[in-house]
């Protein structure tokens, strides 16, 4: 089987996104979350723009799409990443990956509630199953603010809401801008807010004290999770379709949890396992054609 097959490419995406939770947690021990995100997205936006220019030419999107792209970039990247990065710094990599795994189910049912598509009884049950799974994950370490776990989990739920809004908003631009262009331009329009939020922390940080672990985590999150994975994901979606590609993302929490166990020493309990199984079951039951997944 050639290494360029879409299945292998999507499996590599799963490995990259699954490992990103741990790589980012390691970097957070040396680089504050907002500074980390500002640097990550500044370089990531430039690299993605170069990829887009190489593939589709040096042209701007249609003028009628500028305002939607700006708004979607703010919701789907600025606010989403602020919730995600701050939440990840306050809770475990295991909890983060499992909560984010509920996104496909939430998006599908939200689309039905807003009239974008019909929602079947099966998909409503899928949302109920996935929601119960998220509740088990959140409750797995007790409903307490000690250690910031609950606050971090709530921020992850806010990130899920942001991504649902972003994904549904993208539907208004279908056929007007390519998938790669949508990803790139919303990345670009979402970066200024992240840069503004991260400048104070970046300015105060003594970058000379950052070790190979911090730089390695930043490089991983930028080059692999934000650029390479997006390129491979878009190619996989184009070759086998969004519905089949979306099934691969159900493996991301498993990779994230196993990586966190080995590298970070996290120990998920029975509630994590039960909740994760219910979330993934909800995603599989509600399977519908999807949109590009978010960069963790």
Residue, then its C-alpha position, 0 to 999 in steps of 0.5 A: x500500500x503506497x504511503x500516499x493513500x488517503x487512509x494512511x494520511x488520515x491515520x497520520x492526522x489522528x496520530x498528530x492530533x492525538x499527540x498534540x494534547x500531550x505536546x502542548x501540555x509539556x510546552x505549557x510548563x515553560x511557555x504560558x498558554x496565550x504566548x504559546x498560542x500567539x506564536x503558534x498561530x502567527x507562524x501557522x497562518x503564514x505557512x498555511x497561506x504559502x501552502x494555499x498560494x502554491x496550490x491555488x494561486x496568489x489571489x484573495x477570496x471574493x469580496x462578498x466573503x470577506x466579512x463572513x471569513x473575518x467573523x468565522x475566523x474570530x469565532x472558530x479560531x480566536x475564541x475557540x483557541x482561547x477556550x481550548x488552550x486555557x482549558x487544556x492548561x487547567x485540566x488533563x489531556x485525557x479530559x480535553x480530548x474526550x470532551x472535544x470528541x463530542x463535537x461532530x454529534x453536537x454539530x449534527x444536531x445543532x444543524x437540525x435545530x437551526x433548520x440546515x438539515x433534518x435530524x433523525x430520532x437516531x441522531x437525537x439519541x446520539x446527542x443524548x448518549x454523547x452528552x451523558x458521556x461528556x457528563x461522566x468525563x467531567x464528573x470523573x474527578x469530582x465536581x470541584x474547582x480544586x486544581x482547576x479541573x472543572x474550570x478547564x472542562x467548562x472551557x473545553x465545552x465552550x470550545x465545542x460550542x464555538x466550533x459548532x457555530x464555526x462549522x455551521x457558519x462555513x455552510x454559508x460559504x460552500x461553493x464560494x471558497x475552496x475547503x483549503x481557502x476556508x481553512x487558511x483565511x479563517x486561520x489568518x483572520x483569527x490570528x490577530x486576536x490571538x496575537x493581541x491576547x498573547x503579546x503581554x505574556x510573550x513580552x514578559x517571558x524570558x525566551x532564553x530560558x525555554x528548553x528543547x521541550x518547550x520549543x519542541x512542543x511549540x514546533x509540534x503544535x505549529x508545523x505538525x498539528x496546524x499545517x501538516x495535519x490540515x493539508x493531509x486532512x483536506x486531501x483525505x476529505x477530497x479523496x474519500x469524502x467528509x463522512x468517511x474521513x470524519x470516522x477517523x477522528x473517533x480514534x483521536x481521543x484514544x491516541x490522546x489518552x494513551x499518549x498522556x498515560x505514557x508521557x504525562x503519567x495520567x491515569x484515566x478511571x472507569x468513568x473516563x473509559x465509560x464516558x469516552x466510549x459513550x461519546x465515540x458511540x454518539x459520534x458513530x451513531x450520528x455519522x453525517x458528512x462533516x467539515x474540517x476538524x479543528x486543530x487541537 
